[in-house]
Protein backbone atom coordinates (compact mmCIF):
# COMPACT_ATOMS: atom_id res chain seq x y z
CA UNK A 1 0.00 0.00 0.00
CA UNK A 2 1.74 3.23 -1.13
CA UNK A 3 1.95 5.92 1.56
CA UNK A 4 2.31 9.55 0.46
CA UNK A 5 3.32 11.92 3.26
CA UNK A 6 2.64 15.35 1.78
CA UNK A 7 2.87 17.60 4.87
CA UNK A 8 5.42 17.87 7.65
CA UNK A 9 3.29 20.39 9.56
CA UNK A 10 0.36 19.50 11.80
CA UNK A 11 -2.33 21.47 13.65
CA UNK A 12 -2.03 19.05 16.57
CA UNK A 13 1.01 18.03 18.62
CA UNK A 14 0.13 14.55 19.83
CA UNK A 15 2.14 13.36 22.78
CA UNK A 16 2.58 9.97 21.07
CA UNK A 17 3.36 11.24 17.55
CA UNK A 18 6.07 9.13 15.91
CA UNK A 19 6.54 11.27 12.78
CA UNK A 20 9.60 13.50 12.83
CA UNK A 21 9.04 16.58 10.62
CA UNK A 22 12.80 17.00 10.30
CA UNK A 23 13.07 13.72 8.34
CA UNK A 24 12.60 15.51 5.02
CA UNK A 25 13.24 12.35 3.00
CA UNK A 26 9.96 10.94 4.32
CA UNK A 27 7.84 13.67 2.73
CA UNK A 28 6.65 14.31 -0.82
CA UNK A 29 6.62 17.94 -1.96
CA UNK A 30 5.76 17.75 -5.66
CA UNK A 31 3.28 15.95 -7.88
CA UNK A 32 6.13 14.40 -9.87
CA UNK A 33 7.53 12.80 -6.73
CA UNK A 34 4.09 11.35 -6.00
CA UNK A 35 3.83 9.99 -9.54
CA UNK A 36 7.17 8.22 -9.13
CA UNK A 37 5.91 6.40 -6.02
CA UNK A 38 2.61 5.51 -7.66
CA UNK A 39 4.25 4.04 -10.77
CA UNK A 40 5.93 1.46 -8.53
CA UNK A 41 2.66 0.30 -6.90
CA UNK A 42 -0.06 -1.93 -8.40
CA UNK A 43 -3.12 -0.13 -9.72
CA UNK A 44 -5.44 -2.02 -7.38
CA UNK A 45 -3.64 -0.98 -4.17
CA UNK A 46 -5.16 1.67 -1.94
CA UNK A 47 -3.18 4.93 -1.81
CA UNK A 48 -2.78 6.40 1.69
CA UNK A 49 -2.28 10.18 1.91
CA UNK A 50 -0.80 11.27 5.21
CA UNK A 51 1.47 13.78 6.91
CA UNK A 52 1.81 15.50 9.42
CA UNK A 53 -1.67 16.72 8.67
CA UNK A 54 -2.22 16.42 4.89
CA UNK A 55 -5.10 18.92 4.78
CA UNK A 56 -2.49 21.66 5.45
CA UNK A 57 -0.63 20.89 2.20
CA UNK A 58 -1.36 22.77 -1.06
CA UNK A 59 -0.52 19.51 -2.83
CA UNK A 60 -3.64 17.74 -1.52
CA UNK A 61 -6.21 18.93 -4.08
CA UNK A 62 -4.05 18.42 -7.20
CA UNK A 63 -2.99 15.02 -5.85
CA UNK A 64 -6.60 13.95 -5.32
CA UNK A 65 -7.45 15.07 -8.87
CA UNK A 66 -4.48 13.14 -10.23
CA UNK A 67 -5.53 9.99 -8.40
CA UNK A 68 -9.11 10.34 -9.55
CA UNK A 69 -7.98 10.67 -13.20
CA UNK A 70 -5.98 7.47 -12.78
CA UNK A 71 -8.89 5.68 -11.05
CA UNK A 72 -6.85 4.98 -7.92
CA UNK A 73 -8.52 4.23 -4.58
CA UNK A 74 -7.56 6.77 -1.93
CA UNK A 75 -7.77 7.07 1.85
CA UNK A 76 -6.87 10.30 3.67
CA UNK A 77 -5.26 10.05 7.10
CA UNK A 78 -6.37 13.13 9.05
CA UNK A 79 -7.36 14.49 12.45
CA UNK A 80 -10.44 16.01 10.69
CA UNK A 81 -10.11 19.42 12.39
CA UNK A 82 -9.76 21.10 8.97
CA UNK A 83 -13.11 19.58 7.97
CA UNK A 84 -14.94 21.48 10.73
CA UNK A 85 -15.65 24.02 7.97
CA UNK A 86 -18.29 22.50 5.64
CA UNK A 87 -17.14 24.34 2.51
CA UNK A 88 -13.66 22.77 2.82
CA UNK A 89 -15.21 19.34 3.12
CA UNK A 90 -17.26 19.85 -0.06
CA UNK A 91 -14.17 21.05 -1.96
CA UNK A 92 -12.18 17.89 -1.19
CA UNK A 93 -15.13 15.62 -1.90
CA UNK A 94 -15.48 17.34 -5.28
CA UNK A 95 -11.76 16.66 -5.89
CA UNK A 96 -12.35 12.95 -5.30
CA UNK A 97 -12.16 12.24 -1.57
CA UNK A 98 -14.23 9.17 -0.68
CA UNK A 99 -12.47 7.69 2.37
CA UNK A 100 -11.04 9.22 5.52
CA UNK A 101 -9.04 7.55 8.28
CA UNK A 102 -9.60 9.88 11.23
CA UNK A 103 -7.54 10.00 14.43
CA UNK A 104 -9.67 10.09 17.58
CA UNK A 105 -7.95 8.77 20.68
CA UNK A 106 -10.47 9.25 23.47
CA UNK A 107 -14.16 9.96 23.97
CA UNK A 108 -13.53 12.50 26.74
CA UNK A 109 -12.74 16.05 25.57
CA UNK A 110 -10.21 16.82 28.29
CA UNK A 111 -8.32 13.55 27.87
CA UNK A 112 -8.40 13.78 24.08
CA UNK A 113 -7.07 17.35 24.10
CA UNK A 114 -4.37 16.29 26.56
CA UNK A 115 -3.28 13.51 24.19
CA UNK A 116 -3.23 15.82 21.16
CA UNK A 117 -2.03 18.82 23.18
CA UNK A 118 -4.60 20.90 21.28
CA UNK A 119 -7.23 22.72 23.38
CA UNK A 120 -10.57 22.50 21.60
CA UNK A 121 -9.26 19.93 19.16
CA UNK A 122 -11.67 17.22 20.30
CA UNK A 123 -14.77 19.28 19.43
CA UNK A 124 -13.36 20.34 16.07
CA UNK A 125 -12.59 16.72 15.21
CA UNK A 126 -16.15 15.64 16.07
CA UNK A 127 -17.60 18.40 13.87
CA UNK A 128 -15.19 17.46 11.08
CA UNK A 129 -16.32 13.83 11.28
CA UNK A 130 -19.96 14.95 11.13
CA UNK A 131 -19.25 16.98 7.99
CA UNK A 132 -17.36 14.14 6.32
CA UNK A 133 -20.17 11.69 7.00
CA UNK A 134 -22.78 14.20 5.79
CA UNK A 135 -20.81 14.57 2.53
CA UNK A 136 -20.92 10.80 1.98
CA UNK A 137 -17.29 10.08 2.90
CA UNK A 138 -16.60 6.60 4.32
CA UNK A 139 -15.02 7.32 7.72
CA UNK A 140 -13.07 4.89 9.90
CA UNK A 141 -11.52 5.86 13.22
CA UNK A 142 -8.03 5.23 14.58
CA UNK A 143 -7.15 5.07 18.27
CA UNK A 144 -3.48 4.93 19.28
CA UNK A 145 -3.15 2.82 22.42
CA UNK A 146 -1.07 4.42 25.18
CA UNK A 147 -0.91 4.20 28.97
CA UNK A 148 -3.09 7.33 29.01
CA UNK A 149 -6.12 5.79 27.31
CA UNK A 150 -5.96 1.97 27.69
CA UNK A 151 -8.57 1.92 30.47
CA UNK A 152 -11.05 3.96 28.40
CA UNK A 153 -11.14 1.93 25.19
CA UNK A 154 -14.34 -0.05 25.76
CA UNK A 155 -16.19 3.14 26.77
CA UNK A 156 -14.70 4.80 23.69
CA UNK A 157 -16.22 2.06 21.51
CA UNK A 158 -19.65 2.62 23.05
CA UNK A 159 -19.33 6.38 22.56
CA UNK A 160 -18.48 6.02 18.87
CA UNK A 161 -21.34 3.60 18.31
CA UNK A 162 -23.81 6.04 19.82
CA UNK A 163 -22.32 9.33 18.51
CA UNK A 164 -21.54 8.18 14.94
CA UNK A 165 -23.95 5.37 13.94
CA UNK A 166 -22.69 5.52 10.32
CA UNK A 167 -19.12 4.59 11.31
CA UNK A 168 -18.42 0.88 11.00
CA UNK A 169 -14.65 0.40 11.38
CA UNK A 170 -12.51 1.08 14.45
CA UNK A 171 -8.73 0.64 14.28
CA UNK A 172 -6.62 0.06 17.40
CA UNK A 173 -2.99 0.99 16.71
CA UNK A 174 0.03 0.24 18.86
CA UNK A 175 1.98 3.37 19.78
CA UNK A 176 5.12 3.84 17.66
CA UNK A 177 8.15 4.37 19.95
CA UNK A 178 9.61 7.31 18.04
CA UNK A 179 9.88 11.11 18.13
CA UNK A 180 7.39 12.57 20.68
CA UNK A 181 6.46 9.16 22.08
CA UNK A 182 10.07 8.27 22.85
CA UNK A 183 10.59 11.52 24.75
CA UNK A 184 8.06 10.37 27.39
CA UNK A 185 8.47 6.64 26.86
CA UNK A 186 8.39 5.66 30.52
CA UNK A 187 4.97 7.21 31.16
CA UNK A 188 3.42 6.69 27.71
CA UNK A 189 4.42 3.37 26.11
CA UNK A 190 2.54 0.48 27.77
CA UNK A 191 3.72 -3.07 28.34
CA UNK A 192 1.96 -5.67 26.19
CA UNK A 193 0.68 -7.42 29.34
CA UNK A 194 -1.43 -4.28 29.94
CA UNK A 195 -2.37 -3.72 26.30
CA UNK A 196 -3.77 -7.16 25.54
CA UNK A 197 -6.61 -7.38 28.12
CA UNK A 198 -7.70 -3.81 27.36
CA UNK A 199 -7.57 -4.48 23.61
CA UNK A 200 -9.49 -7.73 24.00
CA UNK A 201 -12.29 -5.99 25.91
CA UNK A 202 -12.50 -3.19 23.34
CA UNK A 203 -12.52 -5.58 20.37
CA UNK A 204 -15.20 -7.82 21.88
CA UNK A 205 -17.27 -4.76 22.82
CA UNK A 206 -17.07 -3.55 19.22
CA UNK A 207 -18.05 -6.95 17.83
CA UNK A 208 -21.00 -7.09 20.25
CA UNK A 209 -22.22 -3.73 18.94
CA UNK A 210 -21.94 -4.82 15.31
CA UNK A 211 -18.82 -2.78 14.58
CA UNK A 212 -15.70 -3.96 12.76
CA UNK A 213 -12.53 -3.74 14.88
CA UNK A 214 -9.17 -3.87 13.12
CA UNK A 215 -5.61 -4.31 14.41
CA UNK A 216 -3.22 -2.87 11.82
CA UNK A 217 -0.05 -4.40 10.47
CA UNK A 218 2.96 -2.15 10.95
CA UNK A 219 1.39 -0.25 13.84
CA UNK A 220 -0.18 -3.33 15.34
CA UNK A 221 0.94 -6.22 17.51
CA UNK A 222 2.52 -9.59 16.64
CA UNK A 223 -0.13 -12.28 16.05
CA UNK A 224 1.30 -14.36 18.92
CA UNK A 225 -0.20 -11.76 21.29
CA UNK A 226 -3.62 -11.80 19.61
CA UNK A 227 -4.81 -15.26 20.63
CA UNK A 228 -8.50 -15.35 19.90
CA UNK A 229 -8.31 -12.00 18.09
CA UNK A 230 -6.48 -13.18 14.94
CA UNK A 231 -9.55 -12.58 12.77
CA UNK A 232 -9.21 -8.83 13.44
CA UNK A 233 -5.50 -8.65 12.56
CA UNK A 234 -4.68 -7.10 9.19
CA UNK A 235 -1.42 -9.06 9.11
CA UNK A 236 -3.18 -12.41 9.51
CA UNK A 237 -6.02 -11.59 7.11
CA UNK A 238 -3.64 -10.30 4.44
CA UNK A 239 -1.65 -13.52 4.71
CA UNK A 240 -4.73 -15.74 4.48
CA UNK A 241 -6.02 -13.80 1.47
CA UNK A 242 -2.65 -13.87 -0.28
CA UNK A 243 -2.02 -10.13 -0.16
CA UNK A 244 1.35 -8.41 0.16
CA UNK A 245 2.49 -8.12 3.77
CA UNK A 246 4.22 -4.84 4.64
CA UNK A 247 7.12 -5.00 7.03
CA UNK A 248 9.31 -2.63 8.99
CA UNK A 249 13.09 -2.40 9.31
CA UNK A 250 12.46 -0.98 12.80
CA UNK A 251 10.91 -4.27 13.95
CA UNK A 252 13.01 -7.05 15.46
CA UNK A 253 12.47 -10.75 16.03
CA UNK A 254 12.74 -12.17 19.54
CA UNK A 255 14.68 -15.14 20.87
CA UNK A 256 11.43 -17.17 21.00
CA UNK A 257 10.42 -16.39 17.40
CA UNK A 258 12.13 -19.39 15.72
CA UNK A 259 9.89 -21.74 17.75
CA UNK A 260 6.67 -19.84 16.96
CA UNK A 261 4.19 -20.99 14.34
CA UNK A 262 3.70 -17.38 13.22
CA UNK A 263 7.38 -16.79 12.46
CA UNK A 264 6.87 -17.22 8.71
CA UNK A 265 4.74 -14.07 8.43
CA UNK A 266 5.72 -12.01 11.47
CA UNK A 267 8.46 -9.38 11.55
CA UNK A 268 8.44 -9.14 15.34
CA UNK A 269 7.86 -5.95 17.33
CA UNK A 270 9.43 -2.51 17.54
CA UNK A 271 13.09 -2.84 18.61
CA UNK A 272 12.62 0.21 20.81
CA UNK A 273 9.76 -1.53 22.59
CA UNK A 274 12.16 -4.37 23.39
CA UNK A 275 14.76 -1.88 24.57
CA UNK A 276 12.18 -0.44 26.96
CA UNK A 277 10.24 -3.49 28.17
CA UNK A 278 12.16 -6.56 26.99
CA UNK A 279 10.61 -9.83 25.79
CA UNK A 280 8.60 -10.68 28.90
CA UNK A 281 4.99 -11.50 28.10
CA UNK A 282 5.63 -12.48 24.46
CA UNK A 283 5.35 -16.25 24.08
CA UNK A 284 5.55 -18.46 20.96
CA UNK A 285 2.46 -20.19 19.58
CA UNK A 286 2.78 -23.88 18.58
CA UNK A 287 2.75 -24.46 14.83
CA UNK A 288 -0.23 -26.82 15.14
CA UNK A 289 -2.31 -24.12 16.85
CA UNK A 290 -1.40 -21.61 14.14
CA UNK A 291 -2.34 -24.10 11.43
CA UNK A 292 -5.72 -24.70 13.07
CA UNK A 293 -6.33 -20.95 13.37
CA UNK A 294 -5.51 -20.39 9.70
CA UNK A 295 -7.75 -23.28 8.62
CA UNK A 296 -10.61 -21.84 10.68
CA UNK A 297 -10.16 -18.39 9.14
CA UNK A 298 -9.96 -19.79 5.61
CA UNK A 299 -13.24 -21.59 6.17
CA UNK A 300 -14.83 -18.46 7.68
CA UNK A 301 -13.70 -16.26 4.79
CA UNK A 302 -14.11 -19.02 2.19
CA UNK A 303 -10.47 -18.70 1.12
CA UNK A 304 -8.57 -21.62 -0.39
CA UNK A 305 -4.84 -22.19 -0.86
CA UNK A 306 -4.60 -22.77 -4.61
CA UNK A 307 -0.81 -22.33 -4.77
CA UNK A 308 0.09 -24.92 -2.15
CA UNK A 309 -0.01 -28.58 -3.10
CA UNK A 310 -1.35 -30.91 -0.39
CA UNK A 311 0.36 -34.29 -0.18
CA UNK A 312 -0.82 -37.28 1.84
CA UNK A 313 2.37 -39.18 2.66
CA UNK A 314 2.45 -42.86 3.62
CA UNK A 315 5.84 -44.02 4.93
CA UNK A 316 6.08 -47.71 4.00
CA UNK A 317 9.51 -48.69 5.31
CA UNK A 318 12.14 -47.77 7.85
CA UNK A 319 15.16 -49.05 6.01
CA UNK A 320 16.85 -48.29 2.73
CA UNK A 321 19.26 -50.14 0.45
CA UNK A 322 21.33 -46.96 0.13
CA UNK A 323 23.16 -45.18 2.97
CA UNK A 324 23.43 -41.63 1.63
CA UNK A 325 25.94 -39.25 3.19
CA UNK A 326 23.30 -36.53 3.61
CA UNK A 327 20.35 -38.66 4.76
CA UNK A 328 18.32 -36.58 7.21
CA UNK A 329 16.47 -39.61 8.58
CA UNK A 330 19.36 -41.81 9.63
CA UNK A 331 20.08 -43.83 6.48
CA UNK A 332 19.96 -47.62 6.87
CA UNK A 333 19.60 -47.18 10.63
CA UNK A 334 16.55 -44.93 10.35
CA UNK A 335 13.77 -45.35 12.89
CA UNK A 336 10.49 -43.96 11.69
CA UNK A 337 6.83 -44.81 12.14
CA UNK A 338 5.68 -46.82 9.14
CA UNK A 339 2.10 -46.51 7.92
CA UNK A 340 0.08 -49.72 8.08
CA UNK A 341 -2.69 -50.37 5.56
CA UNK A 342 -5.29 -49.79 8.27
CA UNK A 343 -3.64 -46.47 9.17
CA UNK A 344 -3.58 -45.52 5.49
CA UNK A 345 -7.33 -46.17 5.27
CA UNK A 346 -7.86 -44.15 8.45
CA UNK A 347 -5.89 -41.22 7.02
CA UNK A 348 -8.07 -41.30 3.92
CA UNK A 349 -11.19 -41.23 6.10
CA UNK A 350 -9.86 -38.14 7.92
CA UNK A 351 -9.39 -36.14 4.73
CA UNK A 352 -12.07 -33.44 4.36
CA UNK A 353 -11.87 -33.78 0.56
CA UNK A 354 -10.57 -36.68 -1.55
CA UNK A 355 -6.76 -36.32 -1.77
CA UNK A 356 -5.31 -35.21 -5.09
CA UNK A 357 -1.78 -36.42 -4.35
CA UNK A 358 -0.69 -39.50 -2.37
CA UNK A 359 2.99 -40.25 -1.96
CA UNK A 360 4.40 -43.68 -1.11
CA UNK A 361 7.62 -42.90 0.72
CA UNK A 362 9.95 -44.27 3.32
CA UNK A 363 12.90 -45.07 3.70
CA UNK A 364 12.75 -47.04 0.50
CA UNK A 365 9.05 -47.83 -0.08
CA UNK A 366 9.66 -50.49 -2.72
CA UNK A 367 11.05 -52.75 0.05
CA UNK A 368 7.55 -53.14 1.53
CA UNK A 369 6.09 -56.52 0.45
CA UNK A 370 2.57 -55.04 0.22
CA UNK A 371 3.41 -51.89 -1.74
CA UNK A 372 1.05 -52.96 -4.54
CA UNK A 373 -1.83 -52.98 -2.04
CA UNK A 374 -0.99 -49.43 -0.96
CA UNK A 375 -0.91 -48.34 -4.60
CA UNK A 376 -4.30 -49.92 -5.26
CA UNK A 377 -5.77 -48.26 -2.14
CA UNK A 378 -4.46 -44.88 -3.31
CA UNK A 379 -5.92 -45.49 -6.76
CA UNK A 380 -9.32 -46.40 -5.29
CA UNK A 381 -9.34 -43.11 -3.31
CA UNK A 382 -9.55 -41.17 -6.56
CA UNK A 383 -6.19 -39.42 -6.11
CA UNK A 384 -4.95 -38.01 -9.39
CA UNK A 385 -1.26 -38.22 -8.46
CA UNK A 386 0.11 -41.41 -6.92
CA UNK A 387 3.85 -41.16 -6.57
CA UNK A 388 6.66 -43.39 -5.38
CA UNK A 389 9.92 -41.88 -4.11
CA UNK A 390 12.63 -44.47 -4.76
CA UNK A 391 16.33 -45.07 -5.27
CA UNK A 392 15.43 -47.31 -8.24
CA UNK A 393 16.98 -50.57 -7.03
CA UNK A 394 13.78 -52.65 -7.11
CA UNK A 395 12.53 -50.84 -10.22
CA UNK A 396 15.53 -52.23 -12.07
CA UNK A 397 13.45 -55.42 -12.18
CA UNK A 398 11.14 -54.95 -15.23
CA UNK A 399 8.44 -57.22 -13.80
CA UNK A 400 8.32 -55.29 -10.53
CA UNK A 401 8.19 -51.97 -12.42
CA UNK A 402 5.31 -53.17 -14.62
CA UNK A 403 3.32 -54.51 -11.66
CA UNK A 404 3.78 -51.30 -9.64
CA UNK A 405 2.58 -49.05 -12.44
CA UNK A 406 -0.26 -51.45 -13.13
CA UNK A 407 -1.38 -51.01 -9.51
CA UNK A 408 -2.05 -47.31 -10.02
CA UNK A 409 1.27 -45.48 -9.58
CA UNK A 410 1.56 -42.75 -12.20
CA UNK A 411 4.55 -40.78 -10.91
CA UNK A 412 8.01 -42.09 -10.04
CA UNK A 413 10.56 -39.88 -8.29
CA UNK A 414 14.05 -41.34 -8.51
CA UNK A 415 16.91 -40.11 -6.37
CA UNK A 416 19.92 -39.19 -8.51
CA UNK A 417 22.90 -37.47 -6.90
CA UNK A 418 25.58 -37.55 -9.56
CA UNK A 419 25.95 -37.63 -13.34
CA UNK A 420 28.08 -40.78 -13.21
CA UNK A 421 28.55 -43.88 -11.10
CA UNK A 422 31.67 -42.59 -9.34
CA UNK A 423 29.91 -39.55 -7.87
CA UNK A 424 26.47 -41.10 -7.28
CA UNK A 425 27.75 -44.32 -5.68
CA UNK A 426 30.17 -42.40 -3.44
CA UNK A 427 27.30 -40.28 -2.12
CA UNK A 428 24.91 -43.23 -1.66
CA UNK A 429 27.78 -45.32 -0.22
CA UNK A 430 26.34 -48.21 -2.23
CA UNK A 431 28.39 -49.62 -5.13
CA UNK A 432 26.24 -50.33 -8.20
CA UNK A 433 23.38 -48.00 -7.16
CA UNK A 434 23.89 -45.78 -10.23
CA UNK A 435 23.69 -48.75 -12.58
CA UNK A 436 20.48 -49.96 -10.88
CA UNK A 437 18.90 -46.50 -11.21
CA UNK A 438 19.89 -46.32 -14.88
CA UNK A 439 18.25 -49.72 -15.53
CA UNK A 440 15.14 -48.57 -13.66
CA UNK A 441 14.84 -45.64 -16.07
CA UNK A 442 15.19 -47.99 -19.05
CA UNK A 443 12.32 -50.08 -17.70
CA UNK A 444 10.12 -47.07 -16.92
CA UNK A 445 10.72 -45.52 -20.34
CA UNK A 446 9.76 -48.81 -21.98
CA UNK A 447 6.47 -48.86 -20.08
CA UNK A 448 5.84 -45.21 -20.89
CA UNK A 449 6.45 -46.00 -24.56
CA UNK A 450 3.73 -48.65 -24.33
CA UNK A 451 1.20 -46.01 -23.33
CA UNK A 452 1.37 -46.38 -19.53
CA UNK A 453 0.62 -42.90 -18.01
CA UNK A 454 3.74 -41.87 -16.12
CA UNK A 455 5.58 -38.75 -15.03
CA UNK A 456 9.31 -39.27 -14.42
CA UNK A 457 11.18 -37.17 -11.86
CA UNK A 458 14.82 -37.08 -10.87
CA UNK A 459 15.55 -35.65 -7.41
CA UNK A 460 19.05 -34.48 -6.49
CA UNK A 461 20.19 -33.52 -3.01
CA UNK A 462 22.96 -30.96 -3.46
CA UNK A 463 25.98 -31.57 -1.23
CA UNK A 464 29.68 -30.78 -1.23
CA UNK A 465 30.39 -33.97 -3.14
CA UNK A 466 28.25 -33.09 -6.20
CA UNK A 467 28.33 -29.30 -6.14
CA UNK A 468 30.52 -28.97 -9.24
CA UNK A 469 28.62 -31.76 -11.01
CA UNK A 470 25.23 -30.01 -11.26
CA UNK A 471 25.64 -28.76 -14.87
CA UNK A 472 26.55 -32.29 -15.98
CA UNK A 473 23.59 -33.66 -14.06
CA UNK A 474 21.23 -31.33 -15.96
CA UNK A 475 22.69 -32.51 -19.25
CA UNK A 476 22.25 -36.14 -18.17
CA UNK A 477 18.60 -35.54 -17.22
CA UNK A 478 17.98 -34.15 -20.70
CA UNK A 479 19.70 -37.19 -22.26
CA UNK A 480 17.57 -39.52 -20.15
CA UNK A 481 14.43 -37.64 -21.28
CA UNK A 482 12.80 -37.34 -17.90
CA UNK A 483 9.98 -34.87 -17.32
CA UNK A 484 11.26 -33.12 -14.19
CA UNK A 485 14.51 -32.53 -12.35
CA UNK A 486 14.45 -31.20 -8.81
CA UNK A 487 17.30 -29.89 -6.64
CA UNK A 488 17.31 -29.63 -2.85
CA UNK A 489 20.30 -28.50 -0.76
CA UNK A 490 21.37 -30.99 1.90
CA UNK A 491 19.69 -30.30 5.22
CA UNK A 492 22.03 -30.22 8.25
CA UNK A 493 20.25 -32.86 10.32
CA UNK A 494 20.43 -36.66 10.50
CA UNK A 495 23.69 -38.01 9.14
CA UNK A 496 24.68 -34.52 8.02
CA UNK A 497 23.95 -32.88 11.36
CA UNK A 498 27.59 -32.47 12.34
CA UNK A 499 29.07 -33.21 8.95
CA UNK A 500 29.77 -29.80 7.43
CA UNK A 501 31.97 -31.53 4.93
CA UNK A 502 28.64 -32.67 3.39
CA UNK A 503 26.42 -29.58 3.69
CA UNK A 504 27.39 -26.89 1.13
CA UNK A 505 27.17 -23.12 1.48
CA UNK A 506 23.93 -21.98 -0.10
CA UNK A 507 25.55 -19.16 -2.07
CA UNK A 508 27.82 -21.81 -3.63
CA UNK A 509 24.73 -23.90 -4.44
CA UNK A 510 23.15 -20.88 -6.13
CA UNK A 511 26.26 -20.21 -8.23
CA UNK A 512 26.47 -23.82 -9.42
CA UNK A 513 22.76 -23.96 -10.22
CA UNK A 514 23.00 -20.74 -12.21
CA UNK A 515 25.56 -22.44 -14.42
CA UNK A 516 23.46 -25.62 -14.59
CA UNK A 517 20.21 -23.99 -15.70
CA UNK A 518 22.05 -21.80 -18.22
CA UNK A 519 22.32 -24.94 -20.39
CA UNK A 520 18.54 -25.02 -20.81
CA UNK A 521 16.98 -23.46 -23.88
CA UNK A 522 13.47 -22.50 -24.98
CA UNK A 523 12.89 -25.88 -26.64
CA UNK A 524 13.81 -27.89 -23.55
CA UNK A 525 10.91 -30.02 -22.31
CA UNK A 526 12.71 -30.71 -19.01
CA UNK A 527 11.20 -28.85 -16.04
CA UNK A 528 13.75 -27.86 -13.40
CA UNK A 529 12.71 -26.90 -9.86
CA UNK A 530 14.76 -25.78 -6.87
CA UNK A 531 13.63 -26.06 -3.25
CA UNK A 532 14.89 -24.58 0.04
CA UNK A 533 17.07 -21.96 -1.64
CA UNK A 534 16.30 -18.36 -0.56
CA UNK A 535 15.56 -16.28 -3.69
CA UNK A 536 17.82 -13.44 -2.49
CA UNK A 537 20.82 -15.59 -3.45
CA UNK A 538 20.08 -15.37 -7.17
CA UNK A 539 17.48 -13.47 -9.16
CA UNK A 540 18.31 -15.73 -12.13
CA UNK A 541 16.99 -18.77 -10.24
CA UNK A 542 13.67 -17.24 -9.16
CA UNK A 543 11.72 -18.81 -12.09
CA UNK A 544 12.89 -22.27 -11.00
CA UNK A 545 11.76 -22.13 -7.37
CA UNK A 546 9.68 -25.20 -6.65
CA UNK A 547 6.02 -25.72 -5.89
CA UNK A 548 5.12 -25.15 -2.26
CA UNK A 549 3.66 -28.15 -0.44
CA UNK A 550 1.88 -29.11 2.74
CA UNK A 551 2.60 -32.72 3.75
CA UNK A 552 0.20 -34.70 5.94
CA UNK A 553 1.76 -37.76 7.53
CA UNK A 554 2.03 -39.83 10.70
CA UNK A 555 4.76 -38.71 13.09
CA UNK A 556 7.05 -40.96 15.10
CA UNK A 557 4.29 -41.49 17.69
CA UNK A 558 1.78 -42.45 15.00
CA UNK A 559 -0.19 -39.20 15.28
CA UNK A 560 -1.31 -37.18 12.28
CA UNK A 561 1.04 -34.24 11.65
CA UNK A 562 1.13 -31.54 9.01
CA UNK A 563 4.39 -30.08 7.73
CA UNK A 564 5.23 -27.37 5.22
CA UNK A 565 8.33 -25.61 3.94
CA UNK A 566 8.77 -23.66 7.19
CA UNK A 567 9.59 -26.70 9.30
CA UNK A 568 13.00 -26.33 10.95
CA UNK A 569 13.54 -23.00 9.13
CA UNK A 570 14.02 -19.50 10.46
CA UNK A 571 14.44 -15.92 9.28
CA UNK A 572 17.34 -13.70 10.24
CA UNK A 573 18.43 -10.04 10.16
CA UNK A 574 18.62 -9.77 6.33
CA UNK A 575 15.02 -11.05 6.12
CA UNK A 576 13.50 -8.32 8.30
CA UNK A 577 12.63 -6.00 5.43
CA UNK A 578 12.52 -8.47 2.53
CA UNK A 579 9.29 -8.58 0.55
CA UNK A 580 9.95 -12.17 -0.60
CA UNK A 581 9.38 -13.36 2.95
CA UNK A 582 6.12 -11.48 3.32
CA UNK A 583 4.66 -12.45 -0.04
CA UNK A 584 5.23 -16.15 0.61
CA UNK A 585 8.14 -16.55 -1.84
CA UNK A 586 10.71 -17.56 0.76
CA UNK A 587 10.45 -19.97 3.69
CA UNK A 588 13.74 -18.98 5.30
CA UNK A 589 16.91 -20.95 6.08
CA UNK A 590 17.38 -24.18 7.98
CA UNK A 591 17.88 -23.31 11.64
CA UNK A 592 20.98 -25.47 12.02
CA UNK A 593 22.51 -23.89 8.90
CA UNK A 594 21.95 -20.35 10.18
CA UNK A 595 23.48 -21.25 13.53
CA UNK A 596 26.60 -22.72 11.94
CA UNK A 597 27.16 -20.51 8.89
CA UNK A 598 25.42 -17.24 9.82
CA UNK A 599 23.64 -14.70 7.61
CA UNK A 600 26.40 -12.92 5.68
CA UNK A 601 25.52 -14.45 2.32
CA UNK A 602 21.83 -13.46 2.38
CA UNK A 603 19.96 -10.28 1.54
CA UNK A 604 18.91 -8.49 -1.65
CA UNK A 605 21.10 -5.44 -0.93
CA UNK A 606 24.27 -7.46 -1.30
CA UNK A 607 23.12 -8.83 -4.65
CA UNK A 608 22.23 -5.58 -6.37
Secondary structure, 3 states (H helix, E strand, C coil): CCEEECCCCCCCCCCCCCCCCCCHHHCCCCHHHHHHHHHCCCCCCCEEEECCCHHHCCHHHHHHHHHHHCCCCEEEEECCHHHHCHHHHHHHHHHCCCEEEEECCCCCHHHHHHHHCCCCHHHHHHHHHHHHHHCCCEEEEEEEECCCCHHHHHHHHHHHHHHCCCCCEEEEEECCCCHHHHHCHHHHCCCHHHHHHHHHHHHHHHHHCCCEEEECCCCCCCHHHCCCCHHHEHHHHHHHCCCCCCCCCCEECCCCHHHCCCCCCCCCEEHHHHHHHCCCCCCCCCHHHHHHHHHHHHHHHCCCCCCEEEEEEEECCCCCCCCCCCCCCCHHHCCCCCCCHHHHHHHHHHCCCCCCEEEEECCCHHHCCCHHHHHHHHHHCCCCEEEEEECCCHHHCHHHHHHHHHCCCCEEEEECCCCCHHHHHHHHCCCCHHHHHHHHHHHHHHHHHCCCCCEEEEEEEECHHHHHHHHHHHHHHHHCCCCEEEEEECCCCHHHCCCCCCCCCHHHHHHHHHHHHCCCCCCCCCEEEEECCCHHHCHHHHHHECCEEEEEEECCCCCEEEEECCCCEECCHHHCCCHHHHCCCCCCEEHHHHHHHCCCCCCHHHHC
